Each structure stands twice: as C-alpha cells, then as structure tokens.
Amino acid sequence: MVRHSSRIELKQSAYKSNINFIRKKIGEKPILSSVVKANAYGHGIESFVPMAEKCGINHFCVASSFEAEQVLRVCKKESHVVIMGIIYQEDIPWAIENDIGFFVYNYDRLPVALEAAKKVGKPARVHVEVETGANRTGMHEKEFPKALTFLKKNTEWIYFEGLCTHFGGAESIANQFKIDMQHKRYKAALKICKEKNILPELRHIACSAAALAMKDTVYDMVRIGVAQYGFWPSPDVYFAHLHETNKKSDTSLKRIFSWKTDVMDIRKVDQGEFIGYGTAFQATQPMTVAVLPLGYSNGYPRALSNRGQVLIKGKKAPIVGLINMNLFMVDITHIPEVKVGDEVVLIGRQNNSVINVSSFTNVTQLLNNEMLSRLPAAIPRTVVR
C-alpha cells in the first residue's frame, strides 16, 4: 500500500485518562456526548469514534448530516448520533430512518420533520435549540410556545429528545455575565415546558468549558469537544480548576495527538547560498539541511517559515526558508548522524522534547481548534496504545 507523506497517531491511553478526568468533574450520571465535528477536531472521525467507544462513549455530536453519515459508518449499532448544525430537508428522512437526532432551531422545521416521520414510519428525534443570547442558531422565544404545542400534539411522530442551547463564550471569565444571562433564559424555557406539560428527555447546555468550570450547567448530558482531545478550553478554565483543587499545576488532560513525517533528503549548503524560494533565508555558514515531504497543502502553516521547529533525534531543528506547498527544509547542522528516512515529529513528543500545538498557534494566530481541524482528512490516522 502506498504511503502518505505524513501520519497522525492517536494515543488510546491518553484518551482514557481524559475521559476519566472529565467524568470526575461531571459525575457518572450525565451522558458524555463526544463532539466529533470538523473530522473530530482533525483527529479523524473514522479512527477516533471506535477509540472513544472503547472508553465507554456511545453518544456523538456532529455539525452536519454528512458528518453523521461518517460516524454511522464506523460506530456501534447502539451508539447515538445527533446533528447540531445543518441538515438539509432532503436528508431528514435519512436521519429519521437511521435514528439520528437533529437540532431544530426554528418552528418551520417541525412540520417538515412530522411529514418526513410519517413517510418513513418512525418518529423523528428532535432537540429543540432555544435562543438564549448567542444569536447564532436557536429558536426565538416567540416561536417556542407554539413549537411546544406542536410537539405535544404530535408525540406519536416527533420525539422531544432534547432541549438545548449553546453558550457564546463560556471559556472566558469576562463573559460570565453573558453566560449567566443565557442560563437564566434557558431555565425560563424549561419552565414553559413544565407549564405546558411536555418535557424533553435530555436537558443539555454545557460545552467543555462550562462542564469543567460551571457545575450548575451540567444537566442530563454534556457536549464535550476540545477537552476530550486533551486541551483545556482556555487559561481561565485551567486556572479555575487549579483554584478549585488547590494545585499549582495539573496535567490531567493529555494530548492524544501526534503528527509525524520522515526525512526525505539531506543537503549540504555553502555559506552565502539561499535556501528555498526567493531570498527568505541565506546561509551565514556552511549548513546541513533536511528536506521534509509536506507543506501548506498538508495543513502545515506557511506562517511558520523561518520561525517553526520540528524534532529529529529528540532535538529541535529550526525551519529555514519558506514553507512550500509540499516541501520545507530544516537546519540539522547541530544534529549529527541524521539519515534519510529518520522519523520527524511535527507535533508531539520525541525522547524528552515536545512540540505542542501551541507552538504553531502562538506564531500563526490560529486557535488550537482551527489548526487541528484544518489538517487534511487524507492524512492517515492510527490509534496507538
């Protein structure tokens, strides 16, 4: 089988550790729904979902029906899938047929779901998302009572599986007043459900940040994205945890992701010669450089030109010259005995040295999530112990 120019490894033991930590935070009772949108935050849906199931996860949230189908292909029959974002009208019968839940954020979607459910001969599993202040997706409060009346009238064909909302910025303590306001509005929606005597099976509002830092937002289910992959949602959430546990530091969340390639070629460069395109780097002394077989087309940010580093033989090798579409060079003058084919770590650990995702994001102004989710799906993902 032909090989890709780089590879991603996912560490099962680190993931298990993360799930255990999150469980301690949220308790055993709530459903822990694994958010696997954006190709599981770049970790790869096809590799990641079975890995999560091995750790007892059987609920997955995605952003589209396309992603739901990807999960369906690899998950166990008993696992549940919910679409939080777009589901085209023509895909609704497919979702109902496959017991896939979906968010409803306007009243007009309900009659469509009812008609589809009757045609398929199975109830639609809907999660009504209410607008509480993010003003992104969410059913307006004017439509909500009418929606509940519709649900109550059509319980045979529409199953009220969830009532939810999404916090706009729970990871920042500066947004606390806004999150409190959103939570208050969600409680008001729940009160209307009680008054109309139609309650959802699941109440869920907490993302990673809320689940880890705001105990009162943990209801019947939490939607955990970034934390399960080993990243604190923000410094604010991390410091709140340290304050709560009276610790100076904490390594409970472990990165499960490493990205590797191999040395493609080794070049000797004379003093005064330029390396790569243009004149971005000129050798000030005789140098040895390694050529690596990937670039910005493979998700490696061009902004790291002359600034980033990789690991070879456990030592940091600085990038020299511009990162091209599918090649870049690193200085290995200080690393003896490097050979063609030697392993190169782009993100992750080698011996006692580490390249973190933050090494990329600090330089490129990308978010961790943005950096990881941009990695091409074509890069093979493998689960390791």
Buried (B, 14 or more C-beta within 10 A) or exposed (E): EEEBBBBBBBBBEBBBBBBEBBBEBBEEEBBBBBBBBBBBBBBBBBBBBBBBBEBEBBBBBBBBBEBBBBBBEBBEEEBBBBBBBBBEEEBBBBBBEBBBBBBBBBBEBBEEBBBBBBEBEBBBBBBBBBBBBBEEBBBEBEBBBEBBEBBBEBEEBBBBBBBBBBBBBBBBBEBBEBBEEBBEBBEEBBEBBEEBEBEBEBBBBBBBBBBBBBEEBBBBBBBBBBBBBBBBBBEBBBEBBEEEEEEEEEEBBBBBBBBBBBBBEBEEBEEEEBBBEEEBBEBEEEBBBBBBBBBBEBBBBBBBBBBBBBBBBEBBBBBBBBBBEBBBBBBBBEBEEBEEEBEBBBBBBBEEBBBBBEBBBEBBEBEBBBBBBBBEEEBBBEBEE
